[in-house]
Amino acid sequence: MNPERIIEIFRAVLETREVEANSDFFELGGDSLLATRVLSAIARNFGTELSYEEFLDDPSPYGLCGKVAAVVP
């Protein structure tokens, strides 16, 4: 799975273009409230829900991409 869709979600939520596949959401200025927006967007775009704990485990587009790919056929 390509992390580009999650990168676009990060860019929209954080209102920045400075997002790469390995960018840490919190280092880019994200917080817990914005993280819930990312999780909601992932649920809408991929049809799967990730927990906040899963988000915290690796809060990068690449890390979240792996978690989504593990549950989406």
N, CA, C and O atoms as a GROMACS GRO file, in nm:
protein
  292
    1MET      N    1   0.084  -0.118   0.000
    1MET     CA    2   0.000   0.000   0.000
    1MET      C    3   0.089   0.124   0.000
    1MET      O    4   0.187   0.131   0.073
    2ASN      N    5   0.053   0.220  -0.081
    2ASN     CA    6   0.126   0.345  -0.093
    2ASN      C    7   0.077   0.444   0.013
    2ASN      O    8  -0.044   0.460   0.030
    3PRO      N    9   0.168   0.512   0.084
    3PRO     CA   10   0.126   0.604   0.190
    3PRO      C   11   0.075   0.739   0.140
    3PRO      O   12   0.042   0.825   0.221
    4GLU      N   13   0.069   0.759   0.009
    4GLU     CA   14   0.033   0.890  -0.046
    4GLU      C   15  -0.103   0.940   0.002
    4GLU      O   16  -0.117   1.059   0.031
    5ARG      N   17  -0.203   0.853   0.012
    5ARG     CA   18  -0.335   0.898   0.059
    5ARG      C   19  -0.330   0.945   0.204
    5ARG      O   20  -0.397   1.041   0.240
    6ILE      N   21  -0.251   0.877   0.285
    6ILE     CA   22  -0.239   0.919   0.426
    6ILE      C   23  -0.157   1.048   0.435
    6ILE      O   24  -0.184   1.132   0.520
    7ILE      N   25  -0.058   1.063   0.349
    7ILE     CA   26   0.017   1.189   0.343
    7ILE      C   27  -0.078   1.303   0.313
    7ILE      O   28  -0.069   1.409   0.375
    8GLU      N   29  -0.168   1.284   0.218
    8GLU     CA   30  -0.265   1.388   0.184
    8GLU      C   31  -0.358   1.419   0.301
    8GLU      O   32  -0.395   1.535   0.322
    9ILE      N   33  -0.396   1.317   0.377
    9ILE     CA   34  -0.479   1.340   0.497
    9ILE      C   35  -0.402   1.424   0.598
    9ILE      O   36  -0.456   1.520   0.652
   10PHE      N   37  -0.276   1.390   0.623
   10PHE     CA   38  -0.192   1.469   0.714
   10PHE      C   39  -0.185   1.614   0.666
   10PHE      O   40  -0.202   1.706   0.745
   11ARG      N   41  -0.160   1.632   0.536
   11ARG     CA   42  -0.147   1.768   0.481
   11ARG      C   43  -0.274   1.848   0.503
   11ARG      O   44  -0.268   1.966   0.539
   12ALA      N   45  -0.389   1.786   0.481
   12ALA     CA   46  -0.517   1.855   0.499
   12ALA      C   47  -0.542   1.889   0.645
   12ALA      O   48  -0.582   2.002   0.677
   13VAL      N   49  -0.520   1.795   0.734
   13VAL     CA   50  -0.547   1.816   0.876
   13VAL      C   51  -0.449   1.916   0.937
   13VAL      O   52  -0.489   2.002   1.015
   14LEU      N   53  -0.322   1.905   0.900
   14LEU     CA   54  -0.219   1.992   0.957
   14LEU      C   55  -0.203   2.123   0.880
   14LEU      O   56  -0.133   2.214   0.924
   15GLU      N   57  -0.271   2.132   0.765
   15GLU     CA   58  -0.263   2.252   0.680
   15GLU      C   59  -0.118   2.287   0.646
   15GLU      O   60  -0.075   2.402   0.662
   16THR      N   61  -0.045   2.186   0.599
   16THR     CA   62   0.094   2.206   0.558
   16THR      C   63   0.125   2.113   0.442
   16THR      O   64   0.063   2.007   0.428
   17ARG      N   65   0.219   2.149   0.360
   17ARG     CA   66   0.264   2.065   0.249
   17ARG      C   67   0.389   1.987   0.291
   17ARG      O   68   0.435   1.900   0.217
   18GLU      N   69   0.445   2.018   0.408
   18GLU     CA   70   0.571   1.960   0.453
   18GLU      C   71   0.554   1.824   0.519
   18GLU      O   72   0.595   1.804   0.633
   19VAL      N   73   0.493   1.730   0.448
   19VAL     CA   74   0.471   1.596   0.502
   19VAL      C   75   0.536   1.494   0.409
   19VAL      O   76   0.514   1.496   0.288
   20GLU      N   77   0.614   1.406   0.468
   20GLU     CA   78   0.677   1.298   0.394
   20GLU      C   79   0.630   1.166   0.455
   20GLU      O   80   0.563   1.166   0.559
   21ALA      N   81   0.663   1.056   0.392
   21ALA     CA   82   0.616   0.925   0.438
   21ALA      C   83   0.656   0.893   0.581
   21ALA      O   84   0.581   0.829   0.654
   22ASN      N   85   0.774   0.938   0.622
   22ASN     CA   86   0.822   0.908   0.758
   22ASN      C   87   0.807   1.024   0.855
   22ASN      O   88   0.863   1.020   0.965
   23SER      N   89   0.732   1.127   0.818
   23SER     CA   90   0.712   1.243   0.906
   23SER      C   91   0.631   1.204   1.029
   23SER      O   92   0.530   1.135   1.018
   24ASP      N   93   0.677   1.247   1.144
   24ASP     CA   94   0.604   1.224   1.269
   24ASP      C   95   0.495   1.330   1.284
   24ASP      O   96   0.523   1.450   1.282
   25PHE      N   97   0.373   1.285   1.299
   25PHE     CA   98   0.257   1.372   1.309
   25PHE      C   99   0.275   1.479   1.417
   25PHE      O  100   0.244   1.596   1.394
   26PHE      N  101   0.324   1.440   1.533
   26PHE     CA  102   0.337   1.532   1.645
   26PHE      C  103   0.452   1.630   1.626
   26PHE      O  104   0.444   1.744   1.672
   27GLU      N  105   0.558   1.588   1.559
   27GLU     CA  106   0.669   1.679   1.528
   27GLU      C  107   0.628   1.784   1.425
   27GLU      O  108   0.688   1.891   1.418
   28LEU      N  109   0.526   1.753   1.346
   28LEU     CA  110   0.474   1.849   1.248
   28LEU      C  111   0.375   1.947   1.310
   28LEU      O  112   0.322   2.034   1.240
   29GLY      N  113   0.349   1.934   1.440
   29GLY     CA  114   0.258   2.025   1.508
   29GLY      C  115   0.123   1.966   1.543
   29GLY      O  116   0.035   2.037   1.593
   30GLY      N  117   0.105   1.837   1.517
   30GLY     CA  118  -0.021   1.772   1.548
   30GLY      C  119  -0.040   1.755   1.698
   30GLY      O  120   0.055   1.756   1.775
   31ASP      N  121  -0.165   1.740   1.737
   31ASP     CA  122  -0.198   1.714   1.877
   31ASP      C  123  -0.307   1.607   1.881
   31ASP      O  124  -0.348   1.556   1.777
   32SER      N  125  -0.352   1.573   1.999
   32SER     CA  126  -0.448   1.462   2.012
   32SER      C  127  -0.582   1.493   1.943
   32SER      O  128  -0.645   1.402   1.888
   33LEU      N  129  -0.626   1.618   1.945
   33LEU     CA  130  -0.751   1.652   1.877
   33LEU      C  131  -0.738   1.638   1.726
   33LEU      O  132  -0.829   1.588   1.659
   34LEU      N  133  -0.626   1.683   1.672
   34LEU     CA  134  -0.604   1.668   1.528
   34LEU      C  135  -0.585   1.522   1.490
   34LEU      O  136  -0.621   1.480   1.380
   35ALA      N  137  -0.528   1.445   1.581
   35ALA     CA  138  -0.511   1.301   1.554
   35ALA      C  139  -0.646   1.234   1.536
   35ALA      O  140  -0.660   1.144   1.453
   36THR      N  141  -0.746   1.275   1.612
   36THR     CA  142  -0.879   1.217   1.594
   36THR      C  143  -0.936   1.251   1.457
   36THR      O  144  -1.011   1.172   1.400
   37ARG      N  145  -0.903   1.367   1.404
   37ARG     CA  146  -0.946   1.402   1.267
   37ARG      C  147  -0.878   1.312   1.165
   37ARG      O  148  -0.940   1.270   1.068
   38VAL      N  149  -0.750   1.282   1.187
   38VAL     CA  150  -0.678   1.192   1.096
   38VAL      C  151  -0.743   1.053   1.102
   38VAL      O  152  -0.768   0.992   0.998
   39LEU      N  153  -0.770   1.005   1.221
   39LEU     CA  154  -0.832   0.873   1.235
   39LEU      C  155  -0.969   0.868   1.170
   39LEU      O  156  -1.005   0.766   1.110
   40SER      N  157  -1.046   0.974   1.181
   40SER     CA  158  -1.178   0.980   1.116
   40SER      C  159  -1.163   0.978   0.964
   40SER      O  160  -1.239   0.911   0.895
   41ALA      N  161  -1.066   1.052   0.914
   41ALA     CA  162  -1.043   1.056   0.769
   41ALA      C  163  -0.996   0.920   0.718
   41ALA      O  164  -1.035   0.878   0.609
   42ILE      N  165  -0.914   0.852   0.795
   42ILE     CA  166  -0.870   0.717   0.757
   42ILE      C  167  -0.991   0.624   0.751
   42ILE      O  168  -1.004   0.545   0.658
   43ALA      N  169  -1.078   0.633   0.849
   43ALA     CA  170  -1.197   0.548   0.852
   43ALA      C  171  -1.284   0.575   0.729
   43ALA      O  172  -1.335   0.481   0.667
   44ARG      N  173  -1.302   0.702   0.693
   44ARG     CA  174  -1.383   0.737   0.576
   44ARG      C  175  -1.317   0.690   0.446
   44ARG      O  176  -1.385   0.636   0.358
   45ASN      N  177  -1.188   0.710   0.434
   45ASN     CA  178  -1.117   0.680   0.310
   45ASN      C  179  -1.088   0.532   0.287
   45ASN      O  180  -1.086   0.485   0.174
   46PHE      N  181  -1.066   0.459   0.396
   46PHE     CA  182  -1.025   0.319   0.383
   46PHE      C  183  -1.127   0.220   0.437
   46PHE      O  184  -1.111   0.099   0.420
   47GLY      N  185  -1.233   0.270   0.502
   47GLY     CA  186  -1.335   0.181   0.554
   47GLY      C  187  -1.291   0.097   0.672
   47GLY      O  188  -1.346  -0.010   0.697
   48THR      N  189  -1.191   0.146   0.745
   48THR     CA  190  -1.144   0.075   0.864
   48THR      C  191  -1.112   0.176   0.974
   48THR      O  192  -1.072   0.289   0.947
   49GLU      N  193  -1.130   0.133   1.096
   49GLU     CA  194  -1.102   0.220   1.210
   49GLU      C  195  -0.976   0.173   1.280
   49GLU      O  196  -0.959   0.055   1.311
   50LEU      N  197  -0.888   0.268   1.305
   50LEU     CA  198  -0.768   0.243   1.386
   50LEU      C  199  -0.789   0.308   1.522
   50LEU      O  200  -0.856   0.411   1.532
   51SER      N  201  -0.732   0.250   1.623
   51SER     CA  202  -0.744   0.308   1.757
   51SER      C  203  -0.639   0.419   1.775
   51SER      O  204  -0.542   0.427   1.699
   52TYR      N  205  -0.662   0.502   1.875
   52TYR     CA  206  -0.565   0.607   1.906
   52TYR      C  207  -0.431   0.544   1.947
   52TYR      O  208  -0.325   0.598   1.916
   53GLU      N  209  -0.436   0.431   2.016
   53GLU     CA  210  -0.314   0.362   2.056
   53GLU      C  211  -0.235   0.315   1.933
   53GLU      O  212  -0.113   0.324   1.931
   54GLU      N  213  -0.307   0.267   1.831
   54GLU     CA  214  -0.240   0.227   1.706
   54GLU      C  215  -0.177   0.349   1.639
   54GLU      O  216  -0.068   0.340   1.583
   55PHE      N  217  -0.245   0.460   1.646
   55PHE     CA  218  -0.191   0.585   1.591
   55PHE      C  219  -0.062   0.623   1.663
   55PHE      O  220   0.038   0.657   1.600
   56LEU      N  221  -0.065   0.616   1.795
   56LEU     CA  222   0.053   0.654   1.874
   56LEU      C  223   0.172   0.561   1.853
   56LEU      O  224   0.287   0.602   1.868
   57ASP      N  225   0.145   0.436   1.818
   57ASP     CA  226   0.250   0.338   1.797
   57ASP      C  227   0.349   0.382   1.689
   57ASP      O  228   0.469   0.362   1.705
   58ASP      N  229   0.301   0.442   1.582
   58ASP     CA  230   0.386   0.495   1.476
   58ASP      C  231   0.309   0.604   1.403
   58ASP      O  232   0.246   0.576   1.301
   59PRO      N  233   0.313   0.728   1.454
   59PRO     CA  234   0.230   0.835   1.399
   59PRO      C  235   0.288   0.899   1.272
   59PRO      O  236   0.302   1.021   1.263
   60SER      N  237   0.321   0.815   1.176
   60SER     CA  238   0.371   0.863   1.047
   60SER      C  239   0.282   0.805   0.937
   60SER      O  240   0.218   0.702   0.958
   61PRO      N  241   0.277   0.868   0.821
   61PRO     CA  242   0.199   0.810   0.712
   61PRO      C  243   0.242   0.667   0.680
   61PRO      O  244   0.158   0.580   0.657
   62TYR      N  245   0.371   0.643   0.678
   62TYR     CA  246   0.422   0.509   0.648
   62TYR      C  247   0.376   0.408   0.753
   62TYR      O  248   0.331   0.299   0.718
   63GLY      N  249   0.386   0.443   0.880
   63GLY     CA  250   0.345   0.354   0.987
   63GLY      C  251   0.195   0.326   0.986
   63GLY      O  252   0.152   0.212   1.004
   64LEU      N  253   0.117   0.429   0.963
   64LEU     CA  254  -0.028   0.411   0.957
   64LEU      C  255  -0.069   0.333   0.833
   64LEU      O  256  -0.165   0.256   0.836
   65CYS      N  257   0.004   0.353   0.725
   65CYS     CA  258  -0.022   0.279   0.602
   65CYS      C  259  -0.010   0.128   0.627
   65CYS      O  260  -0.091   0.050   0.580
   66GLY      N  261   0.092   0.090   0.701
   66GLY     CA  262   0.111  -0.052   0.734
   66GLY      C  263  -0.003  -0.106   0.818
   66GLY      O  264  -0.045  -0.220   0.800
   67LYS      N  265  -0.054  -0.024   0.911
   67LYS     CA  266  -0.164  -0.069   0.994
   67LYS      C  267  -0.293  -0.082   0.914
   67LYS      O  268  -0.369  -0.176   0.933
   68VAL      N  269  -0.318   0.012   0.823
   68VAL     CA  270  -0.436   0.006   0.738
   68VAL      C  271  -0.426  -0.116   0.646
   68VAL      O  272  -0.523  -0.190   0.630
   69ALA      N  273  -0.310  -0.136   0.587
   69ALA     CA  274  -0.290  -0.249   0.494
   69ALA      C  275  -0.311  -0.383   0.564
   69ALA      O  276  -0.351  -0.481   0.501
   70ALA      N  277  -0.284  -0.387   0.693
   70ALA     CA  278  -0.300  -0.512   0.768
   70ALA      C  279  -0.446  -0.551   0.787
   70ALA      O  280  -0.478  -0.668   0.809
   71VAL      N  281  -0.537  -0.452   0.780
   71VAL     CA  282  -0.678  -0.482   0.802
   71VAL      C  283  -0.767  -0.466   0.680
   71VAL      O  284  -0.879  -0.516   0.677
   72VAL      N  285  -0.716  -0.396   0.577
   72VAL     CA  286  -0.795  -0.378   0.455
   72VAL      C  287  -0.748  -0.478   0.350
   72VAL      O  288  -0.630  -0.481   0.316
   73PRO      N  289  -0.840  -0.559   0.300
   73PRO     CA  290  -0.800  -0.660   0.200
   73PRO      C  291  -0.753  -0.598   0.070
   73PRO      O  292  -0.716  -0.670  -0.022
   0.00000   0.00000   0.00000
